[in-house]
Amino acid sequence: MQLIDGKATAAAIKAEIAEEVKSIVAKGGKRPHLAAVLVGHDGGSETYVKNKVIACEQCGFTSTLIRFEDDITEQQLLDCVDKLNKDEDIDGFIVQLPLPRHIDAQHIIEAIDYRKDVDGFHPINVGRMAIGLPCFISATPLGILTLLQRYNINTSGKKCVILGRSNIVGKPMAQLMMQKEYGDATVTVCHSHSATLKEECREADIIIAAIGSPDFVTADMVKEGAVVIDVGTTRVEDATKKRGYRLNGDVKFDEVAEKCSFITPVPGGVGPMTICSLMKNTLSASKKTLKTS
């Protein structure tokens, strides 16, 4: 079994990005600029945005954090998005989810200029991804693809089972894994109502678990030599931890790892690659290399 180290891989990629940015600036080019909009004080969102700001520093980007209290109106947030769309110095920006219940997140996502949508959530980017056109790929699926590539894991012709059908991970991951230029795999998507879920998993060469249920994938669901990618990050109470909780993946790591050829840990697997992928998208946005218009 080989552990897929997302933390080390992300650090290496950010160092590569920093070198490229240094070269761009030395030649008189513009330093990439990422903005993040944070509404309210959700603990997970606070941590995630903080890590994005740190990643920008590591990559040599300019970063801007815009904060609002959770009583902001939807129109006020739309006005902020419009201002960021028109700001020529900002190459890409994200509106951190989740948003307060009184704000329609889809309205906000659709208001973002898709050429600055480095989260890859805008319907235009999602649609272009689905048919294999240049686009911003959402950060978590892009991070998973990058890990598979960096560890030289062969996916072509393999049976890949994806657990979960979310718009952020499950659906785009399925689209990418079946496309010839990315995964070139035979893809099955399972979810909580799938009648033959365990049977499908037992036949899989690659399992990508993004179902949001701690320890959902057990050893009896995994065949010998499978590649297991764990996207789950659920906070589970743990009195032995200083914070009072630990991050738990969708895979029962200790028992599943023994059967795998490759496996990602939680934390330290897919998570760091998500932020790293956001940096890659921001660099692409600044270079205008995607030709998305």
C-alpha positions in Angstrom: 0.0 0.0 0.0 1.3 3.5 -0.9 -0.1 6.5 0.8 -1.0 9.4 -1.5 0.4 12.5 0.2 -1.8 15.4 -0.8 0.0 17.8 1.5 3.4 17.2 0.0 2.0 17.2 -3.6 0.2 20.5 -3.0 3.4 22.0 -1.5 5.4 21.0 -4.5 2.8 22.4 -6.9 2.6 25.7 -5.0 6.3 26.0 -5.2 6.2 25.5 -9.0 3.5 28.2 -9.2 5.5 30.6 -7.1 8.5 30.1 -9.5 6.3 30.8 -12.5 4.8 33.9 -10.9 8.3 35.2 -10.0 9.3 34.8 -13.7 6.1 36.6 -14.9 6.6 39.5 -12.5 10.3 39.7 -13.4 9.4 40.1 -17.0 7.0 43.0 -16.2 3.8 40.9 -16.0 0.9 41.2 -13.6 0.9 39.4 -10.3 -2.2 37.1 -10.1 -4.9 38.5 -7.8 -7.5 36.3 -6.1 -10.4 37.7 -4.0 -12.5 35.8 -1.6 -15.9 36.8 -0.2 -16.8 35.5 3.2 -20.3 35.9 4.6 -20.9 35.3 8.4 -18.7 33.3 10.8 -19.0 29.6 9.9 -16.1 27.8 11.5 -15.2 25.6 8.5 -15.5 28.5 6.1 -13.3 30.7 8.3 -10.5 28.0 8.3 -10.9 27.4 4.6 -10.6 31.0 3.6 -7.7 31.5 6.0 -5.9 28.7 4.2 -6.6 30.2 0.8 -5.0 33.5 1.9 -1.9 31.6 3.1 -1.8 29.7 -0.2 -1.9 33.0 -2.1 1.1 34.2 -0.1 3.0 31.0 -0.8 2.3 31.3 -4.6 3.2 34.9 -4.8 -0.4 36.1 -5.5 -2.1 39.2 -4.3 -5.1 38.3 -2.2 -8.1 40.3 -1.1 -10.6 39.1 1.6 -14.0 40.8 1.7 -16.1 40.1 4.8 -19.8 40.6 5.4 -22.0 39.8 8.4 -24.6 37.1 7.9 -27.5 39.7 7.8 -26.3 41.0 4.4 -29.1 41.0 1.8 -28.9 39.0 -1.4 -28.9 42.3 -3.4 -26.0 43.7 -1.5 -24.0 40.5 -2.2 -25.0 40.6 -5.8 -23.7 44.2 -5.9 -20.4 43.0 -4.5 -20.1 40.3 -7.2 -20.8 42.9 -9.9 -18.1 45.1 -8.5 -15.6 42.2 -8.6 -16.6 41.3 -12.1 -15.8 44.8 -13.3 -12.5 45.1 -11.3 -9.8 44.6 -14.0 -7.1 44.0 -11.4 -8.9 40.9 -9.9 -8.3 37.8 -12.0 -10.5 35.5 -10.2 -12.7 35.4 -7.1 -14.8 33.0 -5.0 -17.8 33.5 -2.8 -17.3 31.0 0.0 -20.2 28.5 0.5 -22.4 27.8 2.4 -24.2 31.1 2.4 -27.0 32.1 4.9 -30.4 30.6 4.2 -32.0 33.8 3.1 -29.5 34.1 0.1 -30.0 31.9 -3.0 -26.5 30.5 -3.6 -27.3 29.6 -7.2 -28.3 33.3 -7.9 -24.9 34.4 -6.6 -22.9 31.7 -8.6 -24.7 32.6 -11.8 -23.9 36.3 -11.3 -20.2 35.6 -11.3 -18.4 36.3 -14.5 -17.5 32.7 -15.6 -14.1 33.9 -16.8 -13.3 34.8 -13.1 -15.1 31.8 -11.7 -12.0 30.0 -10.4 -14.2 27.7 -8.2 -15.6 26.3 -11.5 -19.2 26.4 -10.2 -20.8 28.6 -12.9 -23.1 26.7 -15.3 -21.0 27.8 -18.3 -17.9 26.3 -16.8 -19.8 23.2 -15.7 -21.3 22.8 -19.2 -18.0 23.3 -21.0 -16.4 20.7 -18.7 -19.1 18.2 -19.5 -18.4 18.3 -23.2 -14.6 18.6 -22.9 -14.1 22.3 -23.7 -11.5 24.5 -21.9 -12.9 25.7 -18.6 -12.2 26.2 -14.9 -12.6 22.7 -13.4 -14.0 22.8 -9.8 -11.1 22.6 -7.3 -11.7 19.2 -5.6 -12.2 17.1 -8.8 -9.2 18.9 -10.3 -7.2 18.1 -7.2 -8.1 14.4 -7.4 -7.1 14.3 -11.1 -3.8 15.9 -10.3 -3.1 13.4 -7.5 -3.8 10.5 -9.9 -1.5 12.0 -12.5 1.3 12.8 -10.1 1.3 9.3 -8.7 1.2 7.8 -12.2 -2.0 5.8 -11.4 -3.3 4.3 -14.6 -7.0 5.1 -15.0 -7.6 4.3 -18.7 -10.1 1.5 -19.1 -10.4 0.9 -15.4 -13.7 0.6 -13.5 -14.2 3.7 -11.4 -17.0 3.9 -8.8 -17.9 7.3 -7.5 -19.8 7.4 -4.2 -21.9 10.6 -4.1 -23.7 12.8 -6.7 -23.1 16.3 -5.5 -22.7 19.2 -7.9 -19.3 20.0 -6.3 -17.6 16.6 -6.4 -19.6 13.6 -7.5 -21.1 14.8 -10.8 -18.1 16.6 -12.1 -15.8 13.8 -11.0 -17.9 11.3 -13.0 -17.8 13.5 -16.1 -14.0 13.9 -15.9 -13.2 10.3 -15.2 -15.1 9.1 -18.2 -13.6 11.7 -20.6 -10.7 10.4 -22.8 -8.3 13.2 -22.1 -8.7 12.9 -18.3 -9.7 9.6 -16.8 -10.7 7.5 -19.8 -12.3 5.1 -17.3 -15.6 3.2 -17.1 -17.6 5.1 -14.5 -20.4 4.1 -12.2 -22.0 6.6 -9.8 -23.5 5.3 -6.6 -25.4 7.1 -3.9 -27.3 6.4 -0.7 -30.3 4.8 -2.6 -28.2 2.6 -4.9 -29.4 -1.0 -4.4 -26.1 -2.6 -5.5 -23.7 -0.2 -4.0 -21.5 -2.7 -2.2 -21.4 -5.0 -5.2 -20.3 -2.2 -7.5 -17.6 -1.1 -5.1 -16.2 -4.7 -4.8 -15.6 -4.7 -8.6 -14.0 -1.2 -8.7 -10.4 -0.6 -9.6 -10.8 2.9 -8.3 -13.2 4.2 -5.6 -13.7 7.9 -5.1 -15.7 8.3 -1.9 -17.6 11.6 -1.6 -20.7 10.6 0.1 -20.3 12.6 3.4 -20.7 9.7 5.8 -17.8 8.8 8.2 -16.3 5.4 7.8 -18.9 4.5 5.1 -16.4 2.5 3.0 -15.3 -0.7 4.8 -12.8 -3.4 3.9 -15.5 -5.8 2.7 -16.4 -3.2 0.0 -12.9 -3.0 -1.5 -11.1 -5.5 -3.7 -7.4 -6.2 -3.3 -5.2 -3.7 -5.1 -7.9 -1.0 -5.5 -7.1 2.7 -5.5 -9.2 4.5 -2.9 -9.6 8.3 -2.9 -11.3 9.7 0.2 -13.0 13.1 -0.2 -14.9 13.0 3.1 -14.1 15.6 5.8 -16.7 15.2 8.5 -16.1 16.7 12.0 -16.4 14.0 14.6 -16.3 14.7 18.3 -13.1 13.5 19.9 -12.3 14.4 23.5 -8.6 13.5 23.0 -8.1 16.3 20.5 -7.4 19.9 21.6 -10.2 21.2 19.3 -12.6 18.6 20.7 -13.1 17.0 17.3 -11.2 15.3 14.5 -11.7 15.2 10.7 -13.0 11.8 9.6 -13.1 10.5 6.1 -15.7 8.5 4.3 -13.3 5.5 4.3 -12.5 3.3 7.4 -8.9 3.9 6.8 -7.2 1.4 9.1 -9.0 -1.6 7.7 -9.3 -0.5 4.1 -5.7 0.6 3.7 -4.4 -3.0 4.0 -6.2 -3.9 0.8 -5.3 -0.9 -1.3 -2.5 -0.2 -3.8 -3.0 3.5 -3.2 -5.1 5.4 -0.7 -5.5 9.0 0.5 -5.5 9.9 4.2 -7.9 12.3 5.9 -6.6 14.9 6.7 -3.7 15.4 4.3 -5.0 13.8 1.2 -7.6 15.5 -1.1 -8.0 18.6 1.2 -4.7 20.3 0.5 -5.1 19.7 -3.2 -8.5 21.5 -3.3 -6.8 24.8 -2.3 -3.8 24.1 -4.6 -6.2 23.6 -7.5 -7.8 27.0 -6.8 -4.3 28.5 -7.1 -3.8 26.7 -10.4 -7.1 28.1 -11.7 -6.2 31.6 -10.5 -2.9 31.4 -12.4 -4.7 30.3 -15.5 -7.2 33.2 -15.1 -4.4 35.7 -14.8 -2.7 34.4 -17.9 -6.0 34.2 -19.9 -4.9 30.9 -21.3 -8.1 29.0 -21.1 -9.7 30.7 -24.0 -13.1 30.4 -22.4 -14.8 33.2 -24.3 
